[in-house]
Amino acid sequence: MSNKKKHWDKTKGHLAITLVIWFIFSIGIFVFGHDLNQFTFLNYPLAYYMSAQGSLLIFVILLFWFANKQEKIDEEFGFDEKGEN
């Protein structure tokens, strides 16, 4: 298997994980909102808190995590800024 193919396979896996996390915190909160409201966080229903504050925090963390992990994948296969490919 070529280096480019291995790089793309690992990148696709990383992207799939990122999209699943994004889906859970963007769509899943609303789909299961009624069930989540049985729990509270800081005296607010959990679905309300997650849609108002929690999801935004998760998205920011997810962006930095994605960029950092992708940079490591690029370095592993020589596709970073210093790489020759």
N, CA, C and O of each residue as an XYZ file, in Angstrom:
340
protein
N       0.850     -1.168      0.000
C       0.000      0.000      0.000
C       0.901      1.238      0.000
O       1.881      1.303      0.742
N       0.565      2.195     -0.820
C       1.410      3.383     -0.933
C       1.266      4.287      0.289
O       0.312      4.176      1.060
N       2.221      5.166      0.441
C       2.235      6.103      1.557
C       1.020      7.032      1.510
O       0.425      7.340      2.543
N       0.657      7.476      0.299
C      -0.509      8.358      0.156
C      -1.793      7.641      0.534
O      -2.671      8.230      1.164
N      -1.910      6.376      0.158
C      -3.102      5.594      0.489
C      -3.221      5.383      1.997
O      -4.308      5.515      2.559
N      -2.109      5.059      2.652
C      -2.123      4.899      4.113
C      -2.505      6.204      4.793
O      -3.283      6.209      5.747
N      -1.956      7.314      4.301
C      -2.269      8.634      4.862
C      -3.758      8.932      4.706
O      -4.401      9.389      5.651
N      -4.301      8.679      3.529
C      -5.708      8.970      3.289
C      -6.610      8.071      4.129
O      -7.630      8.535      4.638
N      -6.256      6.792      4.287
C      -7.053      5.886      5.115
C      -7.090      6.352      6.563
O      -8.146      6.346      7.195
N      -5.946      6.752      7.083
C      -5.898      7.223      8.471
C      -6.653      8.546      8.616
O      -7.312      8.771      9.631
N      -6.564      9.419      7.616
C      -7.288     10.689      7.647
C      -8.795     10.455      7.594
O      -9.549     11.129      8.296
N      -9.241      9.508      6.769
C     -10.670      9.202      6.692
C     -11.190      8.673      8.028
O     -12.289      9.034      8.449
N     -10.422      7.833      8.687
C     -10.827      7.324      9.993
C     -10.932      8.437     11.024
O     -11.868      8.481     11.822
N      -9.965      9.325     10.992
C      -9.973     10.468     11.916
C     -11.173     11.377     11.639
O     -11.814     11.866     12.569
N     -11.469     11.598     10.372
C     -12.614     12.422      9.991
C     -13.923     11.769     10.417
O     -14.835     12.456     10.876
N     -14.026     10.456     10.270
C     -15.242      9.745     10.675
C     -15.489      9.879     12.173
O     -16.623     10.111     12.593
N     -14.454      9.737     12.973
C     -14.588      9.895     14.425
C     -15.027     11.317     14.764
O     -15.893     11.515     15.617
N     -14.435     12.299     14.101
C     -14.782     13.691     14.339
C     -16.237     13.959     13.984
O     -16.932     14.654     14.725
N     -16.707     13.426     12.875
C     -18.092     13.634     12.467
C     -19.085     12.959     13.409
O     -20.171     13.486     13.652
N     -18.715     11.804     13.937
C     -19.594     11.134     14.909
C     -19.722     11.979     16.175
O     -20.823     12.146     16.699
N     -18.613     12.505     16.664
C     -18.653     13.373     17.847
C     -19.481     14.621     17.553
O     -20.300     15.034     18.375
N     -19.269     15.220     16.384
C     -20.039     16.403     15.995
C     -21.528     16.075     15.946
O     -22.343     16.852     16.443
N     -21.897     14.941     15.358
C     -23.294     14.551     15.240
C     -23.936     14.386     16.612
O     -25.056     14.843     16.837
N     -23.235     13.742     17.514
C     -23.781     13.513     18.853
C     -24.081     14.831     19.548
O     -25.135     14.983     20.166
N     -23.158     15.787     19.449
C     -23.335     17.031     20.183
C     -24.127     18.088     19.423
O     -24.467     19.123     19.995
N     -24.425     17.854     18.159
C     -25.252     18.833     17.455
C     -26.672     18.318     17.237
O     -27.634     19.027     17.531
N     -26.816     17.114     16.734
C     -28.135     16.557     16.448
C     -28.650     15.733     17.623
O     -29.828     15.808     17.971
N     -27.778     14.958     18.225
C     -28.188     14.065     19.309
C     -28.796     14.779     20.503
O     -29.711     14.258     21.140
N     -28.295     15.965     20.810
C     -28.837     16.736     21.942
C     -30.314     17.060     21.712
O     -31.119     16.998     22.641
N     -30.663     17.405     20.474
C     -32.052     17.761     20.180
C     -32.947     16.538     20.043
O     -34.114     16.576     20.434
N     -32.416     15.464     19.496
C     -33.206     14.250     19.327
C     -33.553     13.642     20.688
O     -34.679     13.195     20.904
N     -32.592     13.630     21.592
C     -32.806     13.029     22.905
C     -32.997     14.079     23.994
O     -32.809     13.792     25.176
N     -33.367     15.285     23.603
C     -33.509     16.386     24.556
C     -34.503     16.107     25.670
O     -34.243     16.418     26.832
N     -35.628     15.527     25.321
C     -36.647     15.252     26.339
C     -36.111     14.285     27.395
O     -36.348     14.469     28.589
N     -35.398     13.272     26.957
C     -34.835     12.307     27.899
C     -33.696     12.921     28.717
O     -33.538     12.607     29.896
N     -32.915     13.783     28.100
C     -31.792     14.418     28.804
C     -32.260     15.413     29.862
O     -31.540     15.684     30.823
N     -33.456     15.954     29.688
C     -33.954     16.943     30.642
C     -34.301     16.332     31.997
O     -34.625     17.066     32.931
N     -34.241     15.034     32.124
C     -34.438     14.390     33.421
C     -33.262     14.684     34.350
O     -33.391     14.600     35.572
N     -32.118     15.028     33.764
C     -30.921     15.340     34.530
C     -30.694     16.843     34.514
O     -31.125     17.535     33.591
N     -30.016     17.345     35.539
C     -29.721     18.774     35.591
C     -28.225     18.987     35.738
O     -27.491     18.125     36.221
N     -27.798     20.166     35.305
C     -26.415     20.593     35.465
C     -26.460     22.063     35.851
O     -26.956     22.889     35.085
N     -25.949     22.395     37.025
C     -26.014     23.754     37.566
C     -27.454     24.254     37.643
O     -27.742     25.416     37.357
N     -28.342     23.358     38.032
C     -29.778     23.631     38.183
C     -30.478     23.978     36.876
O     -31.545     24.590     36.908
N     -29.921     23.611     35.734
C     -30.564     23.771     34.436
C     -30.803     22.394     33.856
O     -30.007     21.485     34.091
N     -31.882     22.212     33.100
C     -32.070     20.929     32.419
C     -30.867     20.649     31.510
O     -30.366     21.558     30.848
N     -30.411     19.413     31.476
C     -29.180     19.072     30.766
C     -29.253     19.392     29.276
O     -28.277     19.890     28.714
N     -30.376     19.122     28.626
C     -30.490     19.413     27.192
C     -30.384     20.911     26.936
O     -29.755     21.325     25.962
N     -30.984     21.723     27.788
C     -30.882     23.177     27.626
C     -29.432     23.625     27.803
O     -28.913     24.400     27.000
N     -28.790     23.141     28.847
C     -27.411     23.540     29.103
C     -26.499     23.112     27.962
O     -25.660     23.894     27.513
N     -26.656     21.870     27.484
C     -25.796     21.384     26.406
C     -26.030     22.137     25.109
O     -25.081     22.381     24.363
N     -27.277     22.512     24.819
C     -27.524     23.244     23.573
C     -27.089     24.700     23.693
O     -26.716     25.310     22.691
N     -27.127     25.265     24.889
C     -26.756     26.673     25.059
C     -25.261     26.867     25.280
O     -24.685     27.821     24.758
N     -24.626     25.990     26.037
C     -23.224     26.187     26.395
C     -22.330     24.997     26.060
O     -21.252     25.160     25.489
N     -22.774     23.833     26.411
C     -21.936     22.647     26.306
C     -21.511     22.317     24.884
O     -20.348     21.992     24.645
N     -22.439     22.397     23.942
C     -22.106     22.069     22.556
C     -21.086     23.034     21.987
O     -20.184     22.624     21.256
N     -21.217     24.297     22.308
C     -20.256     25.284     21.817
C     -18.856     24.989     22.336
O     -17.877     25.068     21.594
N     -18.771     24.655     23.596
C     -17.476     24.310     24.179
C     -16.903     23.056     23.523
O     -15.713     23.005     23.210
N     -17.738     22.056     23.318
C     -17.292     20.818     22.676
C     -16.805     21.096     21.259
O     -15.797     20.528     20.839
N     -17.501     21.965     20.506
C     -17.099     22.260     19.129
C     -15.736     22.948     19.083
O     -14.926     22.643     18.207
N     -15.471     23.855     19.993
C     -14.168     24.525     20.032
C     -13.070     23.520     20.364
O     -12.018     23.510     19.724
N     -13.314     22.683     21.353
C     -12.339     21.644     21.716
C     -12.141     20.683     20.547
O     -11.017     20.267     20.266
N     -13.233     20.330     19.866
C     -13.161     19.416     18.733
C     -12.320     19.998     17.596
O     -11.574     19.263     16.950
N     -12.424     21.282     17.345
C     -11.621     21.922     16.299
C     -10.125     21.832     16.597
O      -9.330     21.465     15.731
N      -9.759     22.167     17.818
C      -8.341     22.109     18.186
C      -7.833     20.665     18.190
O      -6.713     20.399     17.752
N      -8.654     19.736     18.683
C      -8.263     18.334     18.698
C      -8.073     17.815     17.270
O      -7.090     17.133     16.980
N      -9.020     18.140     16.379
C      -8.928     17.689     14.994
C      -7.660     18.201     14.326
O      -6.937     17.437     13.686
N      -7.389     19.499     14.476
C      -6.209     20.090     13.843
C      -4.919     19.464     14.381
O      -4.006     19.165     13.611
N      -4.844     19.271     15.678
C      -3.653     18.688     16.296
C      -3.438     17.246     15.827
O      -2.329     16.868     15.452
N      -4.493     16.457     15.852
C      -4.394     15.058     15.439
C      -4.051     14.948     13.951
O      -3.245     14.102     13.562
N      -4.663     15.802     13.114
C      -4.373     15.759     11.682
C      -2.928     16.157     11.403
O      -2.293     15.606     10.504
N      -2.418     17.095     12.158
C      -1.019     17.488     12.000
C      -0.094     16.320     12.324
O       0.911     16.114     11.644
N      -0.432     15.557     13.362
C       0.379     14.391     13.716
C       0.308     13.323     12.629
O       1.311     12.676     12.328
N      -0.862     13.138     12.046
C      -1.001     12.174     10.947
C      -0.163     12.633      9.758
O       0.535     11.828      9.143
N      -0.229     13.915      9.435
C       0.558     14.449      8.316
C       2.053     14.265      8.552
O       2.786     13.897      7.634
N       2.503     14.518      9.768
C       3.918     14.351     10.092
C       4.335     12.888      9.992
O       5.433     12.583      9.528
N       3.468     11.991     10.424
C       3.774     10.560     10.393
C       4.052     10.075      8.971
O       4.916      9.223      8.763
N       3.329     10.612      8.002
C       3.473     10.161      6.627
C       4.278     11.122      5.754
O       4.384     10.921      4.544
N       4.842     12.158      6.358
C       5.700     13.067      5.626
C       4.979     14.102      4.790
O       5.534     14.609      3.815
N       3.740     14.424      5.160
C       2.967     15.416      4.424
C       2.868     16.735      5.197
O       2.006     17.563      4.902
N       3.733     16.926      6.167
C       3.716     18.172      6.925
C       4.432     19.254      6.139
O       4.859     19.022      5.007
N       4.566     20.422      6.723
C       5.189     21.559      6.036
C       6.652     21.281      5.725
O       7.192     21.818      4.758
N       7.294     20.454      6.526
C       8.699     20.132      6.318
C       8.892     18.943      5.379
O       9.999     18.694      4.901
N       7.814     18.216      5.120
C       7.906     16.997      4.314
C       8.219     17.298      2.854
O       8.044     18.414      2.367
N       8.676     16.287      2.201
C       9.067     16.441      0.801
C       7.949     16.060     -0.150
O       8.078     16.291     -1.352
N       6.846     15.481      0.340
C       5.744     15.037     -0.522
C       4.805     16.157     -0.823
O       3.820     15.963     -1.535
